[in-house]
Amino acid sequence: MSDYEVTEIGGPDEWRGHHGGFDEARSRDGRRVVDHELTMQYIGMTANALEPGEEAGYWHTHSRIEELYVFLGGRGQMGVGDDLVEVGPGTVVRVGQDMVRTWRARPDSPGQLRWLCIRAGGEELPHLPDDSARVPGRPMPWD
């Protein structure tokens, strides 16, 4: 048995068609909880899409999880603590434990606000990975 898995989440333009969440009460259109589909131990990920003008509608925080928001399309805003951050393609926002956050797609967004939210917990990662090892002599699979 191999220790890897593959799932297809579709391109960002397909994310809005998914209805999901962490439980039924928090499910919505445009959210796919990828870590419910794969066996993940230390990280989690959702693929998200909001229509222009849509918003989370709530603030939230995590006591043990840090999140990384990677914005891929559209224009939006994040409330992070007391700050308002403009987000769009290429914006990456890290939000640490116990920091409140919320988000919305701007009403004037040229399209859906699309992003990946990557969650991690556990031990602090080293600045440089110290557990990697090269495997010399193994041929590349595409040669």
C-alpha positions in Angstrom: 0.0 0.0 0.0 1.3 3.5 -0.9 1.2 6.4 1.4 -0.4 8.9 -1.0 -3.8 9.7 -2.2 -5.2 11.7 -5.1 -8.5 13.5 -5.4 -9.8 15.9 -8.1 -11.4 19.1 -6.9 -11.8 20.6 -10.4 -10.6 24.0 -11.5 -11.4 27.1 -9.5 -14.3 27.9 -11.9 -16.0 24.7 -10.7 -15.7 25.3 -6.9 -18.9 27.2 -6.6 -20.9 24.1 -7.7 -19.9 22.2 -4.6 -22.0 22.4 -1.4 -20.1 21.4 1.8 -18.7 22.3 5.1 -17.6 20.8 8.4 -21.1 19.9 9.4 -24.6 20.5 7.9 -25.2 23.6 9.9 -22.1 25.3 8.5 -22.3 24.0 5.0 -22.7 26.4 2.1 -22.4 26.6 -1.7 -18.8 27.1 -2.8 -17.0 25.2 0.0 -15.3 21.9 -0.4 -13.5 20.4 2.6 -10.8 18.4 0.9 -9.4 16.9 4.1 -12.7 15.1 4.5 -11.9 13.3 1.3 -8.2 12.5 2.0 -6.5 10.9 5.0 -4.7 14.0 6.3 -2.9 14.0 9.6 -1.4 17.4 10.2 -2.9 19.7 7.6 -6.4 20.4 6.2 -7.7 22.3 3.2 -10.8 23.8 1.9 -11.5 25.1 -1.7 -13.8 28.1 -1.6 -15.7 30.4 -3.9 -18.0 33.4 -3.0 -20.1 35.4 -5.4 -19.5 39.1 -5.5 -21.2 40.6 -2.4 -21.3 37.4 -0.4 -19.6 37.2 3.0 -18.9 34.7 5.7 -21.4 36.3 7.9 -19.5 35.4 11.1 -16.1 35.9 12.8 -14.2 32.9 14.0 -11.0 31.9 15.7 -9.0 28.7 16.4 -7.1 27.9 19.5 -4.9 25.2 18.1 -4.9 25.7 14.3 -3.2 28.3 12.2 -4.6 29.0 8.7 -3.1 30.1 5.4 -5.5 31.8 2.9 -4.2 31.7 -0.7 -6.4 33.9 -2.9 -6.6 32.9 -6.6 -9.3 35.0 -8.2 -11.7 37.9 -7.6 -11.4 40.7 -5.1 -12.4 40.6 -1.5 -11.6 41.7 2.0 -10.6 40.0 5.2 -11.2 41.3 8.7 -8.2 40.1 10.7 -8.2 41.3 14.3 -8.9 45.1 14.1 -7.5 45.3 10.5 -9.2 45.2 7.1 -7.0 43.5 4.4 -7.7 43.8 0.7 -7.3 40.5 -1.0 -7.1 39.3 -4.6 -5.1 36.9 -6.9 -1.7 36.3 -5.4 -2.6 37.5 -1.8 -1.6 35.1 0.9 -2.7 35.7 4.5 -1.5 33.7 7.5 -3.8 33.9 10.5 -2.4 32.5 13.8 -4.1 30.9 16.8 -6.6 33.0 18.8 -6.8 35.7 16.0 -10.3 36.5 14.9 -11.0 36.5 11.2 -13.8 36.9 8.6 -14.0 37.6 4.9 -16.2 38.7 2.0 -16.2 39.0 -1.8 -16.3 42.7 -2.6 -19.6 43.7 -4.3 -17.6 45.1 -7.2 -15.4 42.0 -7.6 -14.9 41.2 -11.3 -15.9 37.6 -10.5 -16.0 35.0 -7.7 -13.6 35.4 -4.8 -11.7 32.0 -4.9 -9.2 30.8 -2.4 -7.7 27.8 -0.7 -7.6 27.8 3.1 -4.9 25.5 4.4 -5.1 24.6 8.1 -2.2 23.2 10.2 -1.7 22.2 13.7 0.7 20.1 15.7 4.4 21.0 16.2 6.1 24.1 14.8 7.7 23.5 11.5 11.5 24.2 11.1 12.4 27.2 9.0 14.2 24.8 6.6 12.9 21.2 6.3 15.3 19.1 8.3 13.8 15.7 7.5 14.3 15.6 3.8 16.7 13.3 1.9 17.6 13.2 -1.8 17.4 9.9 -3.5 20.3 9.8 -6.0 20.2 7.5 -8.9 16.4 7.1 -9.1 15.3 7.8 -12.7 12.7 10.5 -13.3 9.3 8.9 -14.1 8.9 11.0 -17.3 12.1 10.0 -18.9 
